[in-house]
Amino acid sequence: STDSEHLHRLIKQVTPDQWHTFDCTMPKEAATDEPNVEELEGKTLRAEARRRREEATRTRHQIWGESWQEKVDRVKAASPYSHYASWRLTAVMVKGGDDLR
């Protein structure tokens, strides 16, 4: 069955009272002995995303020597305007030759 058919079956199981109160729990599907391929792929994708984030963090630290939060804290401590509630530090990348007027 397709995802839309599955969703349609689930929606048909929800009573009108559940729709109006938003107190609806999705019915559980029958357990199967087969591994859920989508779930396994999702876990693999999440693990890969976590690995890439960690690698990016290490690379940034190697290039700039400090995390963004460390830089924000250091610059704010030295800023004469740090007492303003609206104080923010924003990163901007400028490509050589760009007109910034």
Buried (B, 14 or more C-beta within 10 A) or exposed (E): EEEEEEEEEEEEEEEEEEEEEEEBEEEEEEEEEEEEEEEEEEEEEEEEEEEEEEEEEEEEEEEEEEEEEEBBEEEBEEEEEEEEEEEEEEEEEEEEEEEEE
